[in-house]
Amino acid sequence: MKLVSLLPSATEILVQLGLEKNLVGVSHECDYPKTVQSLPRLTSTHANSKLDSKGIHNSVLEVMKNAVSVYDLDIKLLKSLKPDFIVTQDLCDVCAVSFSQVEEACRELLDCKIISLRPKRLGDIWNDVLSTAEKLGVKHNGHAFQEEVDMRIQAVRERLADWAQQRPKVLTIEWIDPIYVGGMWLPEMIHIAGGQVCIAESGEPAPVVSREDLEKIEPDVVVVKPCGYKLDQTVKELEQLKAQLPWKKWQTRLGTRFYLVDGNSYFNRPGPRILDSLEILAHCTHPDLFPEFGEQYSEGLIPLGPEMKLS
């Protein structure tokens, strides 16, 4: 059985299900685990990813305004790989190759089937793993993963069970300029991690917010995890981020804590590492209750000091 994955979260799901050996091609963004980086790359982007967050945002808007897909799919290479299944998504044209492009390609691959993921909430992510496992004949591996999900979520909930104080208000930032606030599965994650949600709604896309919107809220915790950004990229735009936020007001009045997180690895890929992301969020929300997660994920997490300075 030959498999092609056209988005990073799908690749991680397939590896979690024990199907890495079946992968014959991936997207240009698939980078985890490192062993998949040597596989043929089937996609490329029209957007300029070397710009800062504002430039990337404008580049994507320009591409979409011209009715051009953000991504290209290498049909010739895809045909040569002769996959039995293509795993993709049909939720967001900015996240991966559009579903219509994949459908068109599959018409020329007579024996190829599409598995399309469409997660909006946490339950959708777990169900995507289970349904993919069933379709690919590894149902037992899907159930094993679900057991891990239940165990790790329950471990967080049990430690919070005796927490008698008010839940901290948590703001998650998905993009720097303009500011996008984490939506979809993020509000559920905040709730499980023992926090209150600022602005976003569960199952809804990440909203763009203005400085005026941010002035109206009082977050105790701010987690910055720009989609697709590694830590070093976020650090480079720290001053740009500060210019977007009423951070002085928050720190002076509330003692707001700020964290930078590797947004390329965590939170934004609806796959197995959402569990890691939940544990990171639990630490950021309640560092005294979950100190071990701060150590465990230290390579992908930076707590900022006073005045949002690097520690």
N, C-alpha and C positions, 0 to 999 in steps of 0.2 A: 504494500500500500504506500503510494507516494503522496506526500502532503506539501502544500504551499501555504504559507502564512503571509498575509498582507498587512499586518499591524503588530506592534510589539507585544501587546497584551495577549493576542492569540498565540504567538510564539511561546510565551511563558506558560500559557495554559497547556499547550501541547507537550512541552517539556515536563511539566508537572504530572501529566498523565502517562509519562514514560514513552512518549512517541518521538523523541528527538531524532532517533535513528531513521525515522520515516520522513523527516523534513528534507526536501530537495531544493527549496527556494524560500526566500524571505523578503521583507521590505527593506528599504535603505535605512530605516530607523530601528530595525531589530538588532539589539546589541547585548541582550541578556538571555541566557548565560553567554559567556565569551565564546564558547564553542560554536555558536551559530553564526558568528561573524565571518566565518570562512565560506558560508553558503552563497550561492548566486543571489544577487540583488535584483529584484524585479521592478522596483519603483524608483522614481526620482521626483524632485520637487521643482516647481516654477518659482516659489517664493525664495527670497534671499535670506537665508538663515544666519548669515554672518553679520547682520545688522543688530542694533539694540532692540529692546522690546517694542518701542514705538515704531521703529523702522520695519520690523517684521510684521507687526500688526497692519501697517499701511501697505506693505508689499502684498500680503494675503488679500486685503480688500481690493487692491488694484487688479490682482489676478482674477478674483471672483467677479468683479465689475465687468471685466472683458469676456465673461461667460466661458472662461477657460478653467478646466479642472486644476486644482492646486497641485495635483500629482499626475505623473505619467506612468503608465503600465507597459512594460516591455513585452508585447504580445509574442514577438518572435521567440524570445527566450522562454516564455511561459509554455508555448507549444512544444519546444524542444524538451522540456522537463517532463511533459506528459503526466501531470498530477491526476490522482484519483479524486482528491478533495482540495478545494481552496477555502481557507478559513479567513473571513473578512468581517466587515461591519457595515451597517446601513443607517447609522445614527448621525454621523458627522462628516461632512465632506472636507473639513479642515484637518481631521484626524488621520485620514487614510484615503487611498484611492476610492473614488465614488463607486457605489454599488452598481450603477448603470454600466460603468466601464468593465467591471468584473463580469456582469451578466453577458455583455456583448462578447467578451473574450471566451466565455464558456460555450457560447453557441458554436464556436469553431472547434471546441474540444468535446466531442460527442459523449465520451464516457466520464466526464468530470462533473462532480457535484459541488455545490456551494454550501458552506456552513456559515451563516451570517449571525454575528453577535450584536445584541442591541441592549446593552445594560444602562439602566437609568438609576437603579437603586441597588443596595447591597445584595438583596435577594436575587436580583437579576444576574449579578456576577456569579454567585454560587450556582444558580440554575444553568447559566451558560456553560460552566465547567461540567456539570452533570450531563447536560444534553449532548455536549460535544463528545464526552466519554462514551455515551451510549451509541451515538452514531458511528463512532470509530472502533467500536468493539472492545472497549476497555472500561466497561461500566464499573468494575470492581475498584479501579484506580480513582474513579470519580467519587465513589462512596468513601474511600479512604481519605480523600481530600476533604470531603464534607465533615468527616469526623474530626479532622484537625481544625477546621473552621469553628465547629461547635465548641471544641475544647478550649481554644485560645480566646474566643469571645467570652466564654463563661468564666475563664480565669480573670479577665479584666473586670467583669461584672461582680464577681465575688469579692474582689479586693475593694471595690467601691461600695459594697453593700452597707458598710457601717459609717460611710461618710455622711456626717450630719450637717455640715456647713452648706452654704449656698453654692450652687454650681457656678464655676467661672464662666464668663461670657467669652466665647471663642470666635475669632475672625480668621478665616483662611483666605489667603490671597493667591489666585491662580495665574494672574498676569500682572505685570508691573505698570506698563504705560500703554493704554489706559488700564486702570485697576479693574480686574475681574475678580469676583468673589466666588470661591469654590461652591458649586452646586451639585446636582445629581446625587451621588452617594455620600458626599461629604457631610451634610447635615445629620444623617443617621450615624455616621462615624463619630461625630462630635458628641452626640447623645450617649452612645455606648461608652465613650471615653470619659464621661462624667462632666460634660460641659453644656452650656446653653449656646444655641446658634445665633449668630449675628447676620441679619439680612437675608441670606439665601434660603430657599425652600427645597425640601427633599424631592428628588425626581425631576427637578427643573434645571435647565441649562444655567451655566454660570452667568450671573448678571453683571453688566458693566455698572460701576457706581462712580458718582462724582465726589469731589471734595466736600460738597455740601451734604451729601448722603453720609459720608464718613464722620462729619462733624456731629451728626445726630446720635451716633452710637457710642457706647462706652465699653470697649472690649478689655477684658483682663488679660487675655492671651491673644497674640497675633502670630499665626504660622504662615510664613511666606514660602510657597512652593510652586514657582512658575512652571507651567506645563512645558516639558521638554528641556528645561534648564538644569544643567548640572550646577553644583554649588559654586564653582568658580565664576560661572556666568552671572549668577545672582549677586555674588559679592561685587563684581565689577559695576553693577547697576545699583549699588546700595544708596548712593547719594540721590540718584534718580527716584528711587523708591521713597526715600525720606521726603523729597519734595512733593510727593503725591499724598502724603498722610499727615494728619494733625497729631503727629507722634509726641510732640512736646506737651500738648494738652493732656494726652492720654497718660504719659508717664508721670507728669506732675500731679494730676488729680487721682489717678487710679493705680499708679505703679505698674502699668502695663508691661508684661514680659513679651519679648520678641524673639522669634526663632526663624532661622533660615534652614530649609530642608531641600535636599536633592529632589527636584521636581521631575527629573528624568527617570528616576528609579522608583519613586514613591508617590502615592496618592492619585496620580493621573492615569495610570495604566490599570484598567479594570480586570485584574487577573490575580494570581496567587499572592503577589506582594502587597495587595491591599491589606492583608493581615499584618504584615510588617508595618505598614503605614498606620494602622489602628494603634499598634503598640507605641509607635513614635508619638502619635497624637495623645495617647494616655499619659506619656511622660511629660509632654509639653503642658498639658492641662493640669496634671497633678504630679509634679516632679518628686515630691516627697513620698508619694505612694508608689511610684513606679521608677525608682532610681536606676534599676538594672537596664531598662530600655534606653536610657540616655547613654550608657556605656556600650550596650550592644550595637546601637546604630550611630555611634559617634562619628564615623566616617561620612555619614550623610546628613549630619545635623550640627548646626552652629547656634548656640544661644548667644544673643547679643547682650552687651552690657549697657550701662547707663548711656543715654543720648544715642541709642542704637549703634553703638560702636562695637567693633569686633573685639571679643575678649582677648 
